[in-house]
Structure formats: structure tokens, C-alpha cells
Amino acid sequence: MEQTRVIDYSQFHSRLRIPGRLHLDTPLRIGAGGLPGATEVDLPVIKDAAQRPFIPGSSFKGAFRAHLESILRVFNNEFACGTLTDGVRCISQERINRWKSEYRDNAAGLSDKLLQETCWTCRVFGAPWLASKVLFKDMPVAPETWFGRYQERSGVGIDRDTETAGDKLLYATEAVPAGTEFEFEMMVENAGDLEQGLILLGIQEVARGQMTLGGARSRGLGWVHLNVKWDEAYRIDRTSLRHFLITGKGQPLADENARKKLVEDFLREVGGVHA
């Protein structure tokens, strides 16, 4: 794997910023949880203090990571954490405890060992032993696309024994209408070029509408696509940090060929592109 040296966030190494608009191709449902009030639907969506919908950054991050993991497992099961059948993380607690004993007088050696043994997705998205390099802001609704109305859908629970509608199992769900848009922004801190290629691969998938989000996806909800503002996206590394601190301008990501090269370099590393 690339970048075997430890990056402990005590120094700046790199930054990748990608803004955009997330467009709902179908209604979206991200549940609020808890008990609804007397005048609410049975299953409301999550809202801000002004009762407007928003998408938690954690919800998008979870879907984004899971989508990338499913792709990485095509090339090698060890590139992502566990599988649906074994549920084992790339590094078990037993192995961590053993290494802590072996490296008890060598903290840097322990950090280096953990980094080298960690799978691609944990290195980028974080694990109990490693901080995430990817930050997603909560996504507020774009005001000009929001008209203050939610879509309500009725549903009924099915009795699995009789295969008929269950008694007193009628419920109402709430969803954000199709066509609504949300402000998107992600930041990637201290990632190497190959890790940035992995991130851009995921962004490319969302831009093409290949990732779904939220609940009730098997019923047609949650289809989205991302309109990336590439003219506002940028990269910074240690050599360009001084310029960024003075001007606020990073290295532009508007060059499609440059982005494509980062993705291809990553896929070549994991065996998805052959020279």
C-alpha cells in the first residue's frame, strides 16, 4: 500500500475539498427516530429547528463508505472491512492487543504496524484505532428548491404467516419530494494521492447516480445524484499551503484528466486497471 509512514495529524499534509449540490431523483426518506407527536405522521423524516429537511453528514458518509466497500471487494476482499458472512474487521481486537504487547516500548512502531495492516476503507473512513480522513458537513436544503411540503405515503404491515395485511398495521411515512436539492461539502484531510483517487472514484459514482441513500430504497426511494462544483473544488499539499494561506486558493480540480488520473492510479494499485 501507498504511504506507509504514520500521519498523526500533528502536521498538515494535504487537503481535498469538494462542494456541490445533491439532487433527489426520487423522494428521500431519512427517519428522525423517536416517538412522533400527536399531529405527526407515524414515521417522520429528520428536520432542523425550522422544520426544514436536512441530510446528516453521518448518513451520507455511511452510505458512501458502504458503496465503496462493495466495489473494493470485487478486486480483493481484504481491501474492505469484513463481509456479510464473517463480519470480521480488518484488524481484530485480539491482534491489536498482541501488537500493543509487542510494541509496548515503541509507540511509533505500533502506529506504523496498525497503519500498514489497516484496509483501504478504514484508512480513509476511520476505525476505532484510526481517525477518519473524510469529513462530511450536514447538508441543509437549498432554499430555492424547497416549498415547505413533505410527501406522505401510506403503508401496511404484512402478516408473514397469512401473507395478508396485518390487523391494525396501517402506517404513514414522510419523505422529501423528488427535485429537492441539498448543499453538499466534503473535506479530506491528510490523504495520499491513491486515497484521494479512491474518494474521487466514490464521488464519480454518486455523480452518475449509482448510489442510493436513506430508507425504503427497495420501494423506489433514495435515488440521488451529485452535481459537483468542480470550479470551486481544490487540492492543497505542503508545497501549496503557503499560497493557500495568503490567497485562499488551492490547486483547482476542474481538470477532468487530472481527476481521472488519480482514479486510474488507485484502480491500478488495487488491480482494477491494467497498464
TORZA-268210 format. One record per residue (C-alpha): residue number from 1; residue in one letter; x, y, z. Coordinates in nm, 3 decimals, decimal comma, m for minus. Each point is the difference from the previous one (the first is absolute). Example, Ala and Ser with C-alpha at 12.3 -4.5 7.8 and 13.67 -1.06 7.14 Angstrom:
<pts>
<pt nr="1" rest="A" u="1,230" v="m0,450" w="0,780"/>
<pt nr="2" rest="S" u="0,137" v="0,344" w="m0,066"/>
</pts>
This chain:
<pts>
<pt nr="1" rest="M" u="0,000" v="0,000" w="0,000"/>
<pt nr="2" rest="E" u="0,097" v="0,361" w="m0,055"/>
<pt nr="3" rest="Q" u="0,107" v="0,227" w="0,285"/>
<pt nr="4" rest="T" u="0,140" v="m0,235" w="0,266"/>
<pt nr="5" rest="R" u="0,127" v="0,281" w="0,220"/>
<pt nr="6" rest="V" u="m0,222" v="0,110" w="0,284"/>
<pt nr="7" rest="I" u="m0,207" v="0,317" w="m0,039"/>
<pt nr="8" rest="D" u="m0,112" v="0,097" w="0,348"/>
<pt nr="9" rest="Y" u="m0,171" v="0,333" w="m0,082"/>
<pt nr="10" rest="S" u="0,261" v="0,192" w="0,201"/>
<pt nr="11" rest="Q" u="0,102" v="0,156" w="m0,334"/>
<pt nr="12" rest="F" u="m0,187" v="0,099" w="m0,314"/>
<pt nr="13" rest="H" u="0,065" v="m0,227" w="m0,300"/>
<pt nr="14" rest="S" u="m0,285" v="0,044" w="m0,249"/>
<pt nr="15" rest="R" u="m0,360" v="0,113" w="m0,042"/>
<pt nr="16" rest="L" u="m0,267" v="m0,076" w="m0,259"/>
<pt nr="17" rest="R" u="m0,322" v="0,205" w="m0,007"/>
<pt nr="18" rest="I" u="m0,298" v="m0,094" w="m0,216"/>
<pt nr="19" rest="P" u="m0,324" v="0,209" w="0,007"/>
<pt nr="20" rest="G" u="m0,317" v="m0,062" w="m0,197"/>
<pt nr="21" rest="R" u="m0,376" v="m0,048" w="m0,001"/>
<pt nr="22" rest="L" u="m0,167" v="m0,335" w="0,076"/>
<pt nr="23" rest="H" u="m0,312" v="m0,035" w="m0,217"/>
<pt nr="24" rest="L" u="m0,286" v="m0,235" w="0,090"/>
<pt nr="25" rest="D" u="m0,103" v="m0,201" w="m0,306"/>
<pt nr="26" rest="T" u="m0,267" v="m0,174" w="0,211"/>
<pt nr="27" rest="P" u="m0,143" v="0,086" w="0,343"/>
<pt nr="28" rest="L" u="0,241" v="m0,043" w="0,290"/>
<pt nr="29" rest="R" u="m0,072" v="m0,137" w="0,344"/>
<pt nr="30" rest="I" u="0,250" v="0,032" w="0,286"/>
<pt nr="31" rest="G" u="m0,193" v="m0,077" w="0,317"/>
<pt nr="32" rest="A" u="0,002" v="0,221" w="0,310"/>
<pt nr="33" rest="G" u="m0,037" v="m0,286" w="0,247"/>
<pt nr="34" rest="G" u="m0,171" v="0,038" w="0,336"/>
<pt nr="35" rest="L" u="m0,372" v="0,029" w="0,060"/>
<pt nr="36" rest="P" u="m0,206" v="0,235" w="m0,219"/>
<pt nr="37" rest="G" u="m0,234" v="0,259" w="0,146"/>
<pt nr="38" rest="A" u="m0,375" v="m0,024" w="m0,014"/>
<pt nr="39" rest="T" u="m0,029" v="0,200" w="m0,324"/>
<pt nr="40" rest="E" u="0,295" v="m0,156" w="m0,183"/>
<pt nr="41" rest="V" u="0,018" v="m0,293" w="m0,237"/>
<pt nr="42" rest="D" u="0,106" v="m0,333" w="0,146"/>
<pt nr="43" rest="L" u="0,347" v="0,008" w="m0,162"/>
<pt nr="44" rest="P" u="0,121" v="0,361" w="m0,046"/>
<pt nr="45" rest="V" u="0,321" v="0,103" w="m0,175"/>
<pt nr="46" rest="I" u="0,280" v="0,179" w="0,182"/>
<pt nr="47" rest="K" u="m0,038" v="0,381" w="0,009"/>
<pt nr="48" rest="D" u="0,189" v="0,302" w="0,129"/>
<pt nr="49" rest="A" u="m0,133" v="0,248" w="0,258"/>
<pt nr="50" rest="A" u="m0,196" v="0,181" w="m0,273"/>
<pt nr="51" rest="Q" u="m0,169" v="m0,327" w="m0,107"/>
<pt nr="52" rest="R" u="0,197" v="m0,009" w="m0,326"/>
<pt nr="53" rest="P" u="0,152" v="m0,328" w="m0,117"/>
<pt nr="54" rest="F" u="0,372" v="m0,058" w="0,012"/>
<pt nr="55" rest="I" u="0,235" v="m0,292" w="m0,061"/>
<pt nr="56" rest="P" u="0,235" v="m0,086" w="0,289"/>
<pt nr="57" rest="G" u="0,361" v="m0,027" w="m0,111"/>
<pt nr="58" rest="S" u="0,021" v="m0,331" w="0,189"/>
<pt nr="59" rest="S" u="m0,284" v="m0,148" w="m0,209"/>
<pt nr="60" rest="F" u="0,171" v="0,090" w="m0,326"/>
<pt nr="61" rest="K" u="0,340" v="m0,119" w="0,126"/>
<pt nr="62" rest="G" u="m0,140" v="m0,342" w="0,096"/>
<pt nr="63" rest="A" u="m0,161" v="m0,053" w="m0,341"/>
<pt nr="64" rest="F" u="0,307" v="0,134" w="m0,181"/>
<pt nr="65" rest="R" u="0,237" v="m0,230" w="0,188"/>
<pt nr="66" rest="A" u="m0,221" v="m0,308" w="m0,046"/>
<pt nr="67" rest="H" u="m0,024" v="0,066" w="m0,374"/>
<pt nr="68" rest="L" u="0,378" v="0,028" w="m0,037"/>
<pt nr="69" rest="E" u="0,054" v="m0,313" w="0,210"/>
<pt nr="70" rest="S" u="m0,226" v="m0,202" w="m0,231"/>
<pt nr="71" rest="I" u="0,212" v="0,113" w="m0,297"/>
<pt nr="72" rest="L" u="0,333" v="m0,073" w="0,171"/>
<pt nr="73" rest="R" u="m0,105" v="m0,355" w="0,090"/>
<pt nr="74" rest="V" u="m0,024" v="m0,075" w="m0,372"/>
<pt nr="75" rest="F" u="0,378" v="0,044" w="m0,025"/>
<pt nr="76" rest="N" u="0,100" v="m0,148" w="0,336"/>
<pt nr="77" rest="N" u="m0,207" v="m0,079" w="0,307"/>
<pt nr="78" rest="E" u="0,282" v="0,128" w="0,223"/>
<pt nr="79" rest="F" u="m0,033" v="0,354" w="m0,139"/>
<pt nr="80" rest="A" u="m0,321" v="0,052" w="0,204"/>
<pt nr="81" rest="C" u="m0,107" v="m0,087" w="0,352"/>
<pt nr="82" rest="G" u="m0,158" v="m0,342" w="0,044"/>
<pt nr="83" rest="T" u="m0,276" v="m0,152" w="m0,212"/>
<pt nr="84" rest="L" u="m0,369" v="m0,063" w="0,041"/>
<pt nr="85" rest="T" u="0,080" v="m0,357" w="0,105"/>
<pt nr="86" rest="D" u="0,294" v="0,036" w="0,241"/>
<pt nr="87" rest="G" u="m0,049" v="0,354" w="0,137"/>
<pt nr="88" rest="V" u="0,368" v="0,016" w="0,098"/>
<pt nr="89" rest="R" u="0,181" v="0,334" w="m0,006"/>
<pt nr="90" rest="C" u="0,335" v="0,024" w="m0,177"/>
<pt nr="91" rest="I" u="0,175" v="0,008" w="0,339"/>
<pt nr="92" rest="S" u="m0,150" v="m0,192" w="0,292"/>
<pt nr="93" rest="Q" u="0,030" v="0,119" w="0,358"/>
<pt nr="94" rest="E" u="0,204" v="m0,312" w="0,072"/>
<pt nr="95" rest="R" u="0,265" v="0,104" w="m0,255"/>
<pt nr="96" rest="I" u="0,004" v="0,357" w="0,135"/>
<pt nr="97" rest="N" u="0,057" v="m0,127" w="0,354"/>
<pt nr="98" rest="R" u="0,283" v="m0,225" w="m0,121"/>
<pt nr="99" rest="W" u="0,171" v="0,288" w="m0,183"/>
<pt nr="100" rest="K" u="m0,040" v="0,228" w="0,302"/>
<pt nr="101" rest="S" u="0,196" v="m0,256" w="0,198"/>
<pt nr="102" rest="E" u="0,265" v="m0,042" w="m0,271"/>
<pt nr="103" rest="Y" u="0,043" v="0,378" w="m0,050"/>
<pt nr="104" rest="R" u="m0,058" v="0,115" w="0,359"/>
<pt nr="105" rest="D" u="0,323" v="0,200" w="m0,004"/>
<pt nr="106" rest="N" u="m0,034" v="0,118" w="m0,361"/>
<pt nr="107" rest="A" u="m0,310" v="0,215" w="m0,058"/>
<pt nr="108" rest="A" u="0,112" v="0,104" w="m0,349"/>
<pt nr="109" rest="G" u="0,055" v="m0,363" w="m0,095"/>
<pt nr="110" rest="L" u="m0,348" v="m0,094" w="0,122"/>
<pt nr="111" rest="S" u="m0,158" v="0,286" w="m0,199"/>
<pt nr="112" rest="D" u="0,192" v="m0,104" w="m0,312"/>
<pt nr="113" rest="K" u="m0,108" v="m0,364" w="0,041"/>
<pt nr="114" rest="L" u="m0,366" v="0,098" w="0,040"/>
<pt nr="115" rest="L" u="0,015" v="0,224" w="m0,306"/>
<pt nr="116" rest="Q" u="0,159" v="m0,267" w="m0,220"/>
<pt nr="117" rest="E" u="m0,252" v="m0,267" w="0,106"/>
<pt nr="118" rest="T" u="m0,309" v="0,220" w="m0,032"/>
<pt nr="119" rest="C" u="m0,223" v="m0,048" w="m0,306"/>
<pt nr="120" rest="W" u="m0,055" v="0,275" w="m0,258"/>
<pt nr="121" rest="T" u="m0,343" v="0,105" w="0,127"/>
<pt nr="122" rest="C" u="0,102" v="0,016" w="0,367"/>
<pt nr="123" rest="R" u="0,309" v="0,202" w="m0,092"/>
<pt nr="124" rest="V" u="m0,220" v="0,255" w="m0,176"/>
<pt nr="125" rest="F" u="m0,327" v="m0,010" w="0,197"/>
<pt nr="126" rest="G" u="0,135" v="m0,084" w="0,345"/>
<pt nr="127" rest="A" u="m0,012" v="m0,285" w="0,251"/>
<pt nr="128" rest="P" u="0,013" v="m0,028" w="0,382"/>
<pt nr="129" rest="W" u="0,380" v="0,015" w="m0,025"/>
<pt nr="130" rest="L" u="0,027" v="0,260" w="m0,281"/>
<pt nr="131" rest="A" u="m0,154" v="0,345" w="m0,056"/>
<pt nr="132" rest="S" u="m0,208" v="0,061" w="m0,311"/>
<pt nr="133" rest="K" u="0,155" v="0,208" w="m0,277"/>
<pt nr="134" rest="V" u="m0,340" v="0,079" w="m0,153"/>
<pt nr="135" rest="L" u="m0,228" v="0,271" w="0,141"/>
<pt nr="136" rest="F" u="m0,356" v="0,055" w="m0,124"/>
<pt nr="137" rest="K" u="m0,199" v="0,307" w="0,101"/>
<pt nr="138" rest="D" u="m0,368" v="m0,034" w="0,083"/>
<pt nr="139" rest="M" u="m0,185" v="0,090" w="m0,320"/>
<pt nr="140" rest="P" u="m0,260" v="0,280" w="0,030"/>
<pt nr="141" rest="V" u="m0,275" v="0,020" w="m0,257"/>
<pt nr="142" rest="A" u="0,055" v="0,246" w="m0,287"/>
<pt nr="143" rest="P" u="m0,268" v="0,267" w="0,071"/>
<pt nr="144" rest="E" u="m0,102" v="0,054" w="m0,362"/>
<pt nr="145" rest="T" u="m0,084" v="m0,370" w="m0,038"/>
<pt nr="146" rest="W" u="m0,202" v="m0,033" w="0,321"/>
<pt nr="147" rest="F" u="m0,371" v="0,090" w="0,002"/>
<pt nr="148" rest="G" u="m0,084" v="m0,101" w="0,356"/>
<pt nr="149" rest="R" u="m0,190" v="m0,318" w="m0,084"/>
<pt nr="150" rest="Y" u="0,080" v="m0,361" w="0,079"/>
<pt nr="151" rest="Q" u="m0,128" v="m0,302" w="m0,182"/>
<pt nr="152" rest="E" u="m0,205" v="m0,244" w="0,205"/>
<pt nr="153" rest="R" u="m0,040" v="m0,366" w="m0,086"/>
<pt nr="154" rest="S" u="m0,225" v="m0,260" w="0,156"/>
<pt nr="155" rest="G" u="0,123" v="m0,350" w="0,066"/>
<pt nr="156" rest="V" u="m0,125" v="m0,317" w="0,163"/>
<pt nr="157" rest="G" u="0,184" v="m0,277" w="0,180"/>
<pt nr="158" rest="I" u="m0,030" v="m0,349" w="m0,149"/>
<pt nr="159" rest="D" u="m0,064" v="m0,304" w="0,218"/>
<pt nr="160" rest="R" u="0,271" v="m0,245" w="m0,109"/>
<pt nr="161" rest="D" u="m0,211" v="m0,302" w="0,095"/>
<pt nr="162" rest="T" u="m0,321" v="0,091" w="m0,185"/>
<pt nr="163" rest="E" u="0,172" v="0,218" w="m0,264"/>
<pt nr="164" rest="T" u="m0,278" v="0,255" w="0,042"/>
<pt nr="165" rest="A" u="m0,019" v="0,349" w="0,148"/>
<pt nr="166" rest="G" u="0,047" v="m0,016" w="0,376"/>
<pt nr="167" rest="D" u="m0,266" v="0,124" w="0,239"/>
<pt nr="168" rest="K" u="0,061" v="0,359" w="0,118"/>
<pt nr="169" rest="L" u="0,329" v="0,022" w="m0,189"/>
<pt nr="170" rest="L" u="m0,085" v="0,298" w="m0,219"/>
<pt nr="171" rest="Y" u="0,260" v="0,277" w="0,024"/>
<pt nr="172" rest="A" u="0,097" v="0,326" w="m0,170"/>
<pt nr="173" rest="T" u="0,355" v="0,095" w="m0,102"/>
<pt nr="174" rest="E" u="0,146" v="0,336" w="m0,093"/>
<pt nr="175" rest="A" u="0,250" v="0,072" w="m0,278"/>
<pt nr="176" rest="V" u="0,172" v="0,301" w="m0,156"/>
<pt nr="177" rest="P" u="m0,137" v="0,051" w="m0,356"/>
<pt nr="178" rest="A" u="0,201" v="m0,078" w="m0,313"/>
<pt nr="179" rest="G" u="0,170" v="0,305" w="m0,151"/>
<pt nr="180" rest="T" u="0,111" v="0,139" w="0,336"/>
<pt nr="181" rest="E" u="0,370" v="0,080" w="0,026"/>
<pt nr="182" rest="F" u="0,243" v="0,015" w="0,292"/>
<pt nr="183" rest="E" u="0,327" v="0,187" w="0,040"/>
<pt nr="184" rest="F" u="0,289" v="m0,248" w="0,000"/>
<pt nr="185" rest="E" u="0,354" v="0,047" w="0,127"/>
<pt nr="186" rest="M" u="0,268" v="m0,250" w="0,092"/>
<pt nr="187" rest="M" u="0,358" v="0,045" w="0,119"/>
<pt nr="188" rest="V" u="0,275" v="m0,261" w="m0,011"/>
<pt nr="189" rest="E" u="0,294" v="0,064" w="0,233"/>
<pt nr="190" rest="N" u="0,351" v="m0,151" w="m0,024"/>
<pt nr="191" rest="A" u="m0,081" v="m0,257" w="m0,269"/>
<pt nr="192" rest="G" u="0,259" v="m0,123" w="m0,249"/>
<pt nr="193" rest="D" u="m0,053" v="0,015" w="m0,375"/>
<pt nr="194" rest="L" u="m0,131" v="m0,358" w="m0,019"/>
<pt nr="195" rest="E" u="m0,244" v="0,063" w="0,284"/>
<pt nr="196" rest="Q" u="m0,120" v="0,314" w="m0,177"/>
<pt nr="197" rest="G" u="m0,049" v="m0,215" w="m0,308"/>
<pt nr="198" rest="L" u="m0,226" v="m0,229" w="0,203"/>
<pt nr="199" rest="I" u="m0,204" v="0,300" w="0,119"/>
<pt nr="200" rest="L" u="m0,034" v="0,136" w="m0,356"/>
<pt nr="201" rest="L" u="m0,112" v="m0,345" w="m0,115"/>
<pt nr="202" rest="G" u="m0,281" v="0,018" w="0,255"/>
<pt nr="203" rest="I" u="m0,093" v="0,356" w="m0,100"/>
<pt nr="204" rest="Q" u="m0,009" v="m0,115" w="m0,362"/>
<pt nr="205" rest="E" u="m0,247" v="m0,275" w="0,096"/>
<pt nr="206" rest="V" u="m0,232" v="0,245" w="0,181"/>
<pt nr="207" rest="A" u="0,021" v="0,247" w="m0,290"/>
<pt nr="208" rest="R" u="m0,117" v="m0,278" w="m0,232"/>
<pt nr="209" rest="G" u="m0,294" v="m0,082" w="0,227"/>
<pt nr="210" rest="Q" u="0,134" v="m0,343" w="0,096"/>
<pt nr="211" rest="M" u="m0,039" v="0,038" w="0,380"/>
<pt nr="212" rest="T" u="m0,328" v="m0,001" w="0,191"/>
<pt nr="213" rest="L" u="m0,063" v="0,168" w="0,335"/>
<pt nr="214" rest="G" u="m0,240" v="m0,027" w="0,292"/>
<pt nr="215" rest="G" u="m0,278" v="m0,249" w="0,067"/>
<pt nr="216" rest="A" u="m0,260" v="m0,181" w="m0,211"/>
<pt nr="217" rest="R" u="0,245" v="m0,029" w="m0,291"/>
<pt nr="218" rest="S" u="m0,153" v="m0,329" w="m0,112"/>
<pt nr="219" rest="R" u="m0,328" v="0,192" w="m0,044"/>
<pt nr="220" rest="G" u="0,149" v="0,258" w="m0,235"/>
<pt nr="221" rest="L" u="0,116" v="0,265" w="0,246"/>
<pt nr="222" rest="G" u="0,350" v="0,136" w="0,045"/>
<pt nr="223" rest="W" u="0,129" v="0,035" w="m0,358"/>
<pt nr="224" rest="V" u="0,227" v="0,304" w="m0,013"/>
<pt nr="225" rest="H" u="0,277" v="0,151" w="m0,209"/>
<pt nr="226" rest="L" u="0,266" v="0,255" w="0,083"/>
<pt nr="227" rest="N" u="0,066" v="0,312" w="m0,206"/>
<pt nr="228" rest="V" u="0,359" v="0,075" w="0,095"/>
<pt nr="229" rest="K" u="0,122" v="0,359" w="m0,011"/>
<pt nr="230" rest="W" u="0,338" v="m0,088" w="m0,147"/>
<pt nr="231" rest="D" u="0,086" v="0,365" w="m0,058"/>
<pt nr="232" rest="E" u="m0,012" v="0,049" w="0,380"/>
<pt nr="233" rest="A" u="0,173" v="m0,328" w="0,094"/>
<pt nr="234" rest="Y" u="0,369" v="0,001" w="0,083"/>
<pt nr="235" rest="R" u="0,301" v="m0,192" w="0,134"/>
<pt nr="236" rest="I" u="0,272" v="0,127" w="0,232"/>
<pt nr="237" rest="D" u="0,330" v="m0,164" w="0,091"/>
<pt nr="238" rest="R" u="0,297" v="0,112" w="0,206"/>
<pt nr="239" rest="T" u="0,158" v="0,182" w="m0,295"/>
<pt nr="240" rest="S" u="m0,314" v="0,205" w="m0,072"/>
<pt nr="241" rest="L" u="m0,103" v="0,066" w="0,362"/>
<pt nr="242" rest="R" u="0,173" v="0,339" w="0,021"/>
<pt nr="243" rest="H" u="m0,177" v="0,121" w="m0,317"/>
<pt nr="244" rest="F" u="m0,337" v="m0,123" w="0,136"/>
<pt nr="245" rest="L" u="0,049" v="0,174" w="0,335"/>
<pt nr="246" rest="I" u="0,067" v="0,331" w="m0,179"/>
<pt nr="247" rest="T" u="m0,254" v="m0,018" w="m0,284"/>
<pt nr="248" rest="G" u="m0,256" v="m0,258" w="0,114"/>
<pt nr="249" rest="K" u="0,044" v="m0,178" w="m0,333"/>
<pt nr="250" rest="G" u="0,107" v="m0,363" w="m0,036"/>
<pt nr="251" rest="Q" u="0,099" v="m0,207" w="m0,300"/>
<pt nr="252" rest="P" u="m0,314" v="m0,019" w="m0,220"/>
<pt nr="253" rest="L" u="m0,169" v="m0,334" w="m0,060"/>
<pt nr="254" rest="A" u="m0,180" v="0,120" w="m0,312"/>
<pt nr="255" rest="D" u="0,233" v="m0,201" w="m0,228"/>
<pt nr="256" rest="E" u="m0,193" v="m0,320" w="m0,075"/>
<pt nr="257" rest="N" u="0,311" v="m0,176" w="m0,129"/>
<pt nr="258" rest="A" u="0,187" v="0,068" w="0,326"/>
<pt nr="259" rest="R" u="m0,291" v="m0,143" w="0,203"/>
<pt nr="260" rest="K" u="m0,021" v="m0,299" w="m0,232"/>
<pt nr="261" rest="K" u="0,370" v="m0,072" w="0,050"/>
<pt nr="262" rest="L" u="m0,040" v="m0,011" w="0,379"/>
<pt nr="263" rest="V" u="m0,286" v="m0,249" w="m0,037"/>
<pt nr="264" rest="E" u="0,190" v="m0,212" w="m0,252"/>
<pt nr="265" rest="D" u="0,313" v="m0,002" w="0,217"/>
<pt nr="266" rest="F" u="m0,207" v="m0,131" w="0,291"/>
<pt nr="267" rest="L" u="m0,172" v="m0,266" w="m0,211"/>
<pt nr="268" rest="R" u="0,337" v="m0,109" w="m0,137"/>
<pt nr="269" rest="E" u="0,123" v="m0,040" w="0,359"/>
<pt nr="270" rest="V" u="m0,289" v="m0,230" w="0,095"/>
<pt nr="271" rest="G" u="0,000" v="m0,187" w="m0,330"/>
<pt nr="272" rest="G" u="m0,295" v="0,169" w="m0,168"/>
<pt nr="273" rest="V" u="0,203" v="0,153" w="m0,287"/>
<pt nr="274" rest="H" u="0,276" v="m0,178" w="m0,187"/>
<pt nr="275" rest="A" u="0,283" v="0,198" w="m0,156"/>
</pts>
